[in-house]
Amino acid sequence: MALTERQPQPEKKAPRGRPMSGKAVVVLCATSFFVGLLLSGRMALLAPPSSETNTGHGSGIRLFADDCDQSRRKLEEGKPNDIMKEVSRTHQAIQSLDKSVSSLEMELAVERARQNGGLGVSAPSRGRLPKAFVVVGINTAFSSKMRRDSLRDTWVPRGERLRRLEKDKGVVVRFVIGHSATPGGALDRAVDAEAAATGDFLRLADHVEGYHELSGKTRAYFAAAVATWDAEFYVKVDDDVHVNLGMLAARLGKYRDRPRVYVGCMKSGPVLSQKGVKYYEPEYWKFGDEGNKYFRHATGQIYAVSRDLASYISINQPILHRFANEDVSLGAWLIGLEVEHVDDRSLCCATPPDCEWKKQAGNVCAASFDWSCSGICKSVDRMRAIHSACGEGDGAVWSAAAI
């Protein structure tokens, strides 16, 4: 019988692993260090007693063994809660390091944008900007003078109190508005006079006001706010929403160690494809078959983004696509990024009795409005009563520990 000659088999190459991200390397190093500490104590139990004298290398080995014995005894004598505290501190240190790395990356992106023209956007140097904890931009219109006054009579501080809140607590509050289609006309002059008297406006130089331009206004607001203040958070709120500034600051304070957070009441409504209906989406076909829903995004009445995300919008605003609905547009800009979506229902309480009952139970709402009106129904007439029933008190924002 003829022997068949075995054919040499091709050598199999080991699959090349995917490179690890910087965050994964940091987490792996910290975890390895902590596990090494635990194992070093156990290994000391298994090692035979050393016969070396306390000279030369033997002294170093003995000292190292003594350190391990002391670490082992501390771990053995310690309670489980102590170990969990060490784990928690390690986790917090990793989060802080992650935020620092992310901030450095964003600063690098800002510097590159400045040097390269930034796609037409000038990026300011943060070292020259006033610091703030949160910038609250209140979206308003030329016809909303009475709404603005209702807010000034309730939760928006006036005059010296507004400036002291900004200086002492880092809470900046501004009404946000662009210009009319006829620059220098009666509408612009009226707002200019109001702004001179109140000092609480942020004017968007390159934005023309219009109901169908809200997505563009959102982009312009974040760009202007980032160029004016170096804040940890940037908030957008409508001028028919009641806000408790102290509670808002306290809620955001929980996320200040996280570099990329998007905070709001997350929803996923239907994509409306019928012309003439409210919230009609002309680009409905991009979201799949008829009957599909939008991706998860924050409702447009109020939401907050961290510094890195606001900077991202500022740098890239010329190429950020605008959908018909402003809240959908913002969600689209962030959905493909490494962003933490935070669903905070304190930002979407209903008006009394809902927010009033929650206040009586010790759960003061950060923001309240009527879902049926996408804001407070007849807000000019009702804002004062809602503030009286659901307001946190004038001193709350001054004592907010998170700021």
C-alpha positions as CSV (number, residue, x, y, z in Angstrom):
1,M,0.0,0.0,0.0
2,A,1.4,3.3,-1.0
3,L,2.0,5.7,1.7
4,T,0.5,9.1,1.1
5,E,2.7,12.0,1.9
6,R,1.4,14.4,4.5
7,Q,1.0,17.8,3.2
8,P,2.4,20.5,5.4
9,Q,-0.3,22.6,7.0
10,P,-0.1,26.3,6.8
11,E,0.8,28.0,10.0
12,K,-2.1,29.7,11.7
13,K,-1.5,33.2,12.8
14,A,-2.9,34.3,16.0
15,P,-5.6,36.9,15.5
16,R,-4.4,40.4,16.2
17,G,-6.1,41.8,19.2
18,R,-7.8,45.2,19.1
19,P,-5.9,48.0,20.6
20,M,-7.1,49.1,24.1
21,S,-8.5,52.5,24.6
22,G,-6.9,54.9,27.0
23,K,-9.7,54.6,29.5
24,A,-9.4,50.8,29.5
25,V,-5.7,51.0,30.1
26,V,-6.2,53.3,33.1
27,V,-8.9,51.0,34.6
28,L,-6.7,47.9,34.0
29,C,-3.7,49.5,35.7
30,A,-5.7,50.6,38.7
31,T,-7.4,47.2,39.0
32,S,-4.1,45.3,38.7
33,F,-2.5,47.5,41.3
34,F,-5.4,46.9,43.8
35,V,-5.4,43.1,43.1
36,G,-1.6,43.0,43.5
37,L,-2.0,44.5,47.0
38,L,-4.5,41.9,48.0
39,L,-2.4,39.0,46.5
40,S,0.9,40.3,48.1
41,G,-0.6,39.7,51.5
42,R,-1.6,36.2,50.6
43,M,1.7,35.3,49.1
44,A,3.5,36.3,52.3
45,L,1.6,33.5,54.0
46,L,2.9,30.9,51.6
47,A,6.6,32.1,51.6
48,P,9.0,30.1,53.8
49,P,10.7,32.1,56.6
50,S,13.9,33.8,55.4
51,S,17.2,32.8,57.0
52,E,19.0,35.9,55.7
53,T,20.5,38.3,58.1
54,N,19.5,41.9,58.1
55,T,22.4,42.9,55.8
56,G,22.7,43.6,52.1
57,H,19.9,42.2,49.9
58,G,18.6,40.1,52.7
59,S,17.7,43.2,54.7
60,G,15.7,44.6,51.7
61,I,13.9,41.3,51.3
62,R,13.1,41.2,55.1
63,L,11.8,44.8,55.0
64,F,9.6,44.1,52.0
65,A,8.3,41.0,53.8
66,D,7.6,43.1,56.9
67,D,5.6,45.6,54.8
68,C,3.6,42.8,53.2
69,D,2.9,41.3,56.6
70,Q,1.7,44.7,57.9
71,S,-0.5,45.1,54.8
72,R,-1.8,41.6,55.3
73,R,-2.6,42.2,58.9
74,K,-4.4,45.5,58.1
75,L,-6.5,43.7,55.5
76,E,-7.3,40.8,57.8
77,E,-8.1,43.1,60.7
78,G,-10.1,45.5,58.6
79,K,-13.8,45.1,58.1
80,P,-15.5,44.4,54.7
81,N,-16.7,48.0,54.8
82,D,-13.1,49.2,54.9
83,I,-12.3,47.2,51.7
84,M,-15.4,48.6,50.0
85,K,-14.4,52.1,50.9
86,E,-11.0,51.5,49.3
87,V,-12.7,50.2,46.2
88,S,-15.0,53.2,46.1
89,R,-12.0,55.6,46.5
90,T,-10.2,53.9,43.7
91,H,-13.3,54.1,41.5
92,Q,-13.7,57.8,42.2
93,A,-10.0,58.4,41.4
94,I,-10.4,56.6,38.1
95,Q,-13.5,58.8,37.3
96,S,-11.6,62.0,38.2
97,L,-8.6,60.9,36.0
98,D,-11.0,60.1,33.2
99,K,-12.6,63.6,33.4
100,S,-9.1,65.2,33.4
101,V,-8.0,63.2,30.3
102,S,-11.3,64.1,28.6
103,S,-10.9,67.8,29.4
104,L,-7.3,67.8,28.1
105,E,-8.5,66.1,24.9
106,M,-11.2,68.8,24.4
107,E,-8.8,71.6,25.2
108,L,-6.5,70.1,22.5
109,A,-9.4,70.0,20.0
110,V,-10.2,73.6,20.8
111,E,-6.6,74.7,20.2
112,R,-6.5,72.8,16.9
113,A,-9.8,74.4,15.9
114,R,-8.4,77.8,16.7
115,Q,-5.2,77.2,14.7
116,N,-7.0,75.6,11.7
117,G,-9.9,78.0,11.6
118,G,-12.3,75.6,13.4
119,L,-14.5,75.1,10.3
120,G,-15.2,78.8,10.5
121,V,-15.7,79.0,14.3
122,S,-13.3,80.9,16.4
123,A,-12.6,79.1,19.7
124,P,-11.6,81.2,22.7
125,S,-8.9,80.5,25.2
126,R,-10.5,79.2,28.3
127,G,-7.8,80.7,30.4
128,R,-9.2,84.1,29.8
129,L,-12.9,83.3,30.4
130,P,-14.8,83.8,33.7
131,K,-15.4,80.6,35.5
132,A,-18.9,79.4,36.3
133,F,-20.6,76.2,37.6
134,V,-23.6,76.4,35.3
135,V,-24.9,78.7,32.6
136,V,-28.7,78.7,32.3
137,G,-29.8,80.0,28.9
138,I,-33.5,80.8,28.7
139,N,-34.8,80.6,25.2
140,T,-37.0,83.5,24.5
141,A,-38.5,85.5,21.6
142,F,-39.2,89.1,20.7
143,S,-42.9,88.7,21.5
144,S,-42.2,87.2,25.0
145,K,-41.6,90.3,27.1
146,M,-44.4,89.4,29.5
147,R,-43.1,85.9,29.9
148,R,-39.6,87.3,30.7
149,D,-41.1,89.6,33.3
150,S,-43.1,86.7,34.9
151,L,-39.8,84.8,35.3
152,R,-38.0,87.9,36.8
153,D,-40.9,88.1,39.3
154,T,-40.4,84.5,40.4
155,W,-37.3,82.4,39.9
156,V,-34.9,84.6,37.9
157,P,-33.0,87.1,40.1
158,R,-32.9,90.7,39.2
159,G,-30.2,93.3,39.3
160,E,-27.6,93.0,42.0
161,R,-28.9,89.6,43.2
162,L,-28.3,88.3,39.6
163,R,-24.8,89.6,39.6
164,R,-24.0,88.3,43.1
165,L,-25.4,84.8,42.2
166,E,-23.0,84.7,39.3
167,K,-20.0,86.0,41.2
168,D,-20.5,84.1,44.5
169,K,-22.2,80.9,43.4
170,G,-21.1,80.5,39.7
171,V,-24.8,80.4,38.5
172,V,-25.2,82.4,35.4
173,V,-28.8,83.1,34.1
174,R,-29.4,84.8,30.8
175,F,-32.3,85.2,28.3
176,V,-31.1,84.0,24.9
177,I,-32.2,85.8,21.7
178,G,-30.9,86.5,18.3
179,H,-31.8,89.3,15.9
180,S,-34.8,90.1,13.7
181,A,-34.8,89.7,9.9
182,T,-34.4,93.5,9.7
183,P,-31.4,94.3,11.9
184,G,-31.7,97.5,13.8
185,G,-35.5,97.6,13.4
186,A,-38.1,98.2,16.1
187,L,-37.9,94.6,17.5
188,D,-34.1,94.8,18.0
189,R,-34.3,98.3,19.5
190,A,-36.9,97.1,22.0
191,V,-34.7,94.2,23.2
192,D,-31.6,96.4,23.2
193,A,-33.4,98.8,25.6
194,E,-34.6,95.9,27.8
195,A,-31.2,94.4,27.9
196,A,-29.6,97.7,28.9
197,A,-32.1,98.0,31.8
198,T,-31.9,94.4,33.1
199,G,-28.4,93.2,32.1
200,D,-29.8,89.6,31.8
201,F,-29.5,88.9,28.0
202,L,-27.2,86.9,25.8
203,R,-27.5,88.1,22.2
204,L,-26.7,85.7,19.4
205,A,-25.0,87.9,16.8
206,D,-25.3,85.6,13.8
207,H,-28.8,84.1,14.5
208,V,-32.0,85.4,12.9
209,E,-35.1,84.5,15.1
210,G,-37.8,82.3,13.7
211,Y,-39.9,79.4,14.9
212,H,-38.4,77.0,12.4
213,E,-34.9,78.1,13.3
214,L,-34.8,76.6,16.9
215,S,-32.3,74.0,16.0
216,G,-29.9,76.6,14.6
217,K,-30.6,78.8,17.7
218,T,-29.6,75.9,20.0
219,R,-26.3,75.5,18.1
220,A,-25.6,79.2,18.3
221,Y,-26.5,79.4,22.0
222,F,-24.0,76.7,23.0
223,A,-21.3,78.3,20.8
224,A,-21.9,81.7,22.3
225,A,-22.1,80.4,25.9
226,V,-18.9,78.4,25.6
227,A,-17.2,81.4,24.1
228,T,-18.3,83.6,27.0
229,W,-18.0,81.4,30.2
230,D,-15.9,78.5,31.2
231,A,-18.7,76.5,32.9
232,E,-19.0,72.9,34.0
233,F,-22.6,72.7,32.7
234,Y,-24.7,74.5,30.1
235,V,-28.5,74.4,30.4
236,K,-31.1,75.3,27.9
237,V,-34.6,76.1,29.2
238,D,-37.8,77.5,27.7
239,D,-39.3,80.8,29.0
240,D,-42.5,79.1,30.0
241,V,-40.9,76.6,32.5
242,H,-40.6,77.0,36.2
243,V,-37.1,76.2,37.6
244,N,-35.7,75.9,41.1
245,L,-32.1,77.0,40.6
246,G,-30.9,75.5,43.9
247,M,-32.3,72.1,43.1
248,L,-31.1,72.3,39.5
249,A,-27.5,73.0,40.8
250,A,-27.8,70.2,43.3
251,R,-28.9,67.7,40.6
252,L,-26.1,68.7,38.3
253,G,-23.6,68.6,41.1
254,K,-24.0,64.8,41.2
255,Y,-22.5,64.5,37.7
256,R,-19.6,67.0,37.9
257,D,-17.0,64.2,38.0
258,R,-18.3,62.7,34.7
259,P,-16.8,64.3,31.6
260,R,-19.6,63.8,29.0
261,V,-23.1,63.8,30.5
262,Y,-26.4,64.8,28.8
263,V,-29.1,65.3,31.5
264,G,-32.8,65.6,31.0
265,C,-36.1,63.8,30.8
266,M,-35.4,61.2,28.2
267,K,-38.2,60.3,25.7
268,S,-38.7,58.5,22.4
269,G,-41.7,59.9,20.5
270,P,-43.1,58.8,17.2
271,V,-41.7,60.2,13.9
272,L,-44.6,62.1,12.3
273,S,-44.6,61.9,8.6
274,Q,-47.9,63.7,7.8
275,K,-47.6,67.2,6.5
276,G,-49.5,69.8,8.4
277,V,-49.5,68.2,11.8
278,K,-47.5,69.6,14.7
279,Y,-43.9,68.4,15.0
280,Y,-44.0,67.1,11.4
281,E,-40.6,65.7,10.4
282,P,-39.8,66.3,6.7
283,E,-36.9,63.9,6.9
284,Y,-39.0,61.1,8.4
285,W,-37.6,58.6,5.9
286,K,-34.2,58.7,7.6
287,F,-35.6,57.1,10.7
288,G,-36.7,53.9,9.1
289,D,-40.2,52.6,8.2
290,E,-43.4,54.4,8.9
291,G,-44.4,54.1,12.5
292,N,-40.9,54.1,13.9
293,K,-39.8,56.2,16.9
294,Y,-37.0,58.6,17.4
295,F,-33.9,57.5,19.3
296,R,-33.8,58.4,23.0
297,H,-33.3,62.1,23.6
298,A,-34.1,64.7,26.2
299,T,-37.4,66.6,26.0
300,G,-36.8,70.2,24.8
301,Q,-38.3,72.1,27.7
302,I,-35.1,71.8,29.7
303,Y,-31.8,69.9,29.5
304,A,-28.2,70.2,30.4
305,V,-24.9,69.2,28.8
306,S,-21.4,69.1,30.3
307,R,-18.5,71.4,29.2
308,D,-17.0,68.8,26.8
309,L,-20.3,68.3,24.9
310,A,-21.0,72.0,24.7
311,S,-17.5,72.5,23.4
312,Y,-18.0,69.8,20.8
313,I,-21.2,71.5,19.6
314,S,-19.4,74.8,19.4
315,I,-16.5,73.5,17.4
316,N,-18.5,71.4,15.0
317,Q,-21.7,73.5,14.6
318,P,-21.3,74.1,10.9
319,I,-21.6,70.4,10.1
320,L,-24.2,69.4,12.7
321,H,-27.4,68.5,10.9
322,R,-30.7,70.2,11.9
323,F,-33.9,68.2,12.0
324,A,-37.3,69.9,12.3
325,N,-37.5,69.5,16.0
326,E,-34.8,71.1,18.2
327,D,-34.7,68.4,20.9
328,V,-34.3,65.7,18.2
329,S,-31.5,67.7,16.6
330,L,-29.6,67.9,19.9
331,G,-30.1,64.2,20.5
332,A,-28.8,63.4,17.0
333,W,-25.6,65.4,17.6
334,L,-24.8,63.3,20.7
335,I,-26.2,59.9,20.0
336,G,-23.1,58.7,18.1
337,L,-20.7,60.0,20.8
338,E,-19.4,58.4,24.0
339,V,-22.0,60.2,26.1
340,E,-23.8,59.2,29.3
341,H,-27.5,59.9,29.0
342,V,-29.0,60.7,32.4
343,D,-32.8,60.4,32.7
344,D,-33.6,62.8,35.5
345,R,-37.4,63.0,36.2
346,S,-36.9,65.9,38.6
347,L,-36.5,68.1,35.5
348,C,-40.0,67.4,34.2
349,C,-42.5,67.5,37.1
350,A,-46.0,68.5,36.3
351,T,-47.5,71.7,37.7
352,P,-49.6,71.7,40.9
353,P,-50.7,69.5,42.5
354,D,-47.8,67.3,41.3
355,C,-44.9,69.5,42.1
356,E,-46.6,70.8,45.3
357,W,-47.1,67.2,46.7
358,K,-43.5,66.4,45.9
359,K,-42.3,69.5,47.7
360,Q,-44.4,68.6,50.8
361,A,-42.8,65.2,50.7
362,G,-39.3,66.7,50.7
363,N,-38.7,66.1,47.0
364,V,-38.5,69.6,45.5
365,C,-38.6,69.5,41.7
366,A,-35.9,71.1,39.6
367,A,-38.3,72.1,36.9
368,S,-42.1,72.0,36.3
369,F,-44.3,72.4,33.3
370,D,-47.5,71.0,31.6
371,W,-46.9,68.3,29.0
372,S,-50.1,69.2,27.2
373,C,-48.7,72.7,26.4
374,S,-45.0,71.8,26.1
375,G,-44.5,74.3,28.9
376,I,-46.8,76.0,31.5
377,C,-50.2,76.6,30.0
378,K,-50.9,80.4,30.3
379,S,-47.5,80.8,31.9
380,V,-47.8,84.6,32.4
381,D,-50.9,84.3,34.4
382,R,-49.9,81.1,36.4
383,M,-46.1,81.4,36.9
384,R,-46.4,83.3,40.2
385,A,-48.9,80.8,41.7
386,I,-46.8,77.8,40.6
387,H,-43.7,79.5,42.2
388,S,-45.6,80.0,45.4
389,A,-46.8,76.4,45.5
390,C,-43.6,74.6,44.2
391,G,-40.8,77.1,44.7
392,E,-37.8,76.0,46.8
393,G,-37.5,79.4,48.7
394,D,-35.3,82.3,47.9
395,G,-32.4,81.1,50.0
396,A,-32.1,77.6,48.5
397,V,-29.7,78.4,45.7
398,W,-27.4,80.3,48.1
399,S,-27.1,77.2,50.3
400,A,-26.8,74.5,47.5
401,A,-23.8,72.4,48.6
402,A,-23.0,71.2,45.1
403,I,-21.9,74.6,43.9
